[in-house]
Amino acid sequence: EVAAPKEPITINMNVKIEHEIIIKADKDVEELLETRSDLF
């Protein structure tokens, strides 16, 4: 009988969620820079 480890799966989910949040933040920043290029 092989018991599936629960911890690594949870960690992977958290990493994936954080990664998606970072990607969304990057897109928001890019859009902000494009629309407000006069700021920089």
PyMOL commands that set and color helices and strands:
alter all, ss='L'
color gray80, all
select helices_A, chain A and resi 7-35+37-39
alter helices_A, ss='H'
color red, helices_A
deselect
rebuild
show_as cartoon
